[in-house]
Amino acid sequence: MDNKATSLTDQKSGEHVDTQNARRPARVKATAAGRSGRTISGLLLAGLATVSYFLSNGYSDNAYAMCTPDKSIYTVEEANPTVNCLVVDGAHFVAVGDLDDIQGPAHRLLSPVYRLLEIARLRRPLRIHHLKSGQIIVPGFADAHAHILEYGFKQNLVLDGSQSIEEVRSRIRQYILERPEVLNDTSIFISGMGWDQTKWPGGGVFPTADDLEEDSLLKDRPIVLRRVDGHAMWTSPKVLKMMNPIPETVEGGEIIRDSSGKPTGKFRFIITSSLSVFLDNAMELIPEPPWTETQMMEYYKTTMDHALAVGLTSIHDAFATPEFIAFLERHGRRTGTTAKYLFLRLYLMGGIKDDVYWGSRLTKRINYGVDGRLTLRSVKLVADGALGSWGAALLSPYSDDSSKTGFLLQSEEVLAALINRFFEDEWQTNVHCIGDRANHVVLDIFEELLQNYSVTETRPRIEHSQIFTQDDLQRIGKLGVIPSVQPTHATSDMWYAESRLGPDRIRGAYAYRTLSETSKKGPIAIGSDFPIEGINPLLGFYASVSRLSQEGTSPQGPGGWYPDEALTREQALRGMTLGASYASFSEDTVGSIYPGKRADFVILDQNIMSISLRNILETRVLATVIDGKFAYGDL
């Protein structure tokens, strides 16, 4: 890791003794007076030690305190939302409050005695670290929906922000030129992620395979490029040749074809024989090589480094394949006394693409591995596609293309059967739902099941919770189903979402304030969906409270996009701390700063709870602390 763990334990200074020249004490005859003096001294020391024990507040010598001058430790606890100080002893918080509170009333009344004990080295003073004015402490950030390996993979060839097909080609060309092994071997697969046709000239038309052939350096190479949302793939002609024959239709996916029946990478009314973009389940046809162990380790460690640097202490992986689960189990064990690779707390949603029940192919793991940081007790199903590629399942046609309503990736009957079995086998069941039809279908299934199951014990989640009817917006809260949302999706999609949905349907979309305030069983859980969005949780915090782009703009002006659905700063912070921990059954151990909970916290250089919106994006993480140890940064 670039930032080594920082220990706050003081090094004891030792005295150098010259053992050869040191004068030996003279032998003296023991006398009654001498014995009496030693007895009195022993009793005094024993008495002081006893007093020390009772006056120590129970802290060990390794305990330390963090204090702010202006009560800017945000605990996310309703009874005590802000405090001046916290105390960490070992891996847990043991006290919060004012400086006098953490030192105890005995310290105030008997400070001379404390000083005597410290001089006698019978009591070690509590180490107190004072932050500067303006710096704050918050609970460790949790990302409630992310993709760990995919983030590391994406860093190899990032296509985010490309403003045209030509810019995509330019980035691929640079990628090839920087890697001699790729330059000299045209058989090596080139994979990237992040393109978004809605940002290109031409009104959002999909690219074609032929577009990748217009640069001679790219010609005749296998190239597979994932769309920014991960729900579409753009391929080169060489990959298409590997795929023959290509089926006419794919259930739960789409290969878009022109009016003559020929495949096309553009809209159906564009007449061309070129095929390139595969949507949702159709992506499984593409013969992309699986990741090797070496690649997985590279991608994983990249993600962990980046996550710690932005204050993440917990990540919910939203589709952990059996291969990734096995990878974490191998590398998450102890080797002797050396911890391997479980840098953060990882909450896995197991994922297998199969219409037949697959829960029995996974083994539950709760608080597994080093320091109990790995948990697998939930599964992820995918109900529909994405809005940007017209794959989100809607109850009525898209406003900008009346021929489309999106699609369910699995039939309603298959979804119901799978969810029922997962409930029976006590798996927390989390379902990706973007369109209002997908959300409606899954809420119907959950509502029926929750007549016989406790919502607090099962805690079903809807991942994305993006587009609802007005009735379903109320229903999800009444049922207690957890909305797992990604506020940066709202500010990424706002430039085209209303054209897809129309002015009425948009009122039930990205409705985070409504979801938060109608939730009866717990707060919403906030994540990023990285690598689809950025990994920094402060991007999500900013999007939650501003409803603005990073440039401070929106389709409705500088006041934000549908600002009535913006969260308060308290709601946003709760969603990415205690809300995420509730969604992972860990609210009793992490998610807030409270005595007895694990000491996960983040030190920020600015007060995100009070500074201007623009300054939120300029805030930096000074330190990330997990289990009381500095995993990133320093004081």
Buried (B, 14 or more C-beta within 10 A) or exposed (E): EEBEBBEBEEEEEEEEEEEEEEEEEEEEEEEEEEEEEEEEEEEEEEEBEEBBEEBBBEBEBBBBBBBBEEBBBBBBBEEEBBBBBBBBBBBBBBBBBEEEBBBBEBBEEBEEBBEBBEEEEBBBEBBBEBBEEBBBBBBBBBBBBBBBBBBBBBBBBBBBEBEEBBBBBEBBBEBBEEBEEBEEEBEBBBBBBBBBBBBBEEEBBBBBBBBBBEBEEBEEBBBBBBBBBBBBBBBBBBBBEEBEEEEEEBBBBBBBBBEEEEBBBBBEEBEBEBBBBBBBBBBBBBEBEEBEEEBBBBBBBBBBBBBBBBBBBBBBBBBBBBEBBEBBBEBBBEEEEEBEBBBBBBBBBBBBBEBEBBBEEBEBBEEBBBBBBBBBBBBBBBBBBBBBBBBBBBBEEBBBBEEBBBBBBBEBEBBBBBBBBBBEBEBBBBBBBBBBBBBBBBBBBBBEBBEEBEBEEBBBBBBBBBBBBBEBBEBBBEBBBBBBBBBBBBBBBBBBBBBBBBEEBBBBBBBBBBBBEBBEBBBBBBBBBBBBBBBBBBBBBBBBBBBBBBEEBBBBEEEBBBBEBBBEBBBBBBBBBBBBBBBBBBBEBBBBBBEEBBBBBBBBBBBBBEBEBEEBBEBEBBBBBBBBBBBBBEE
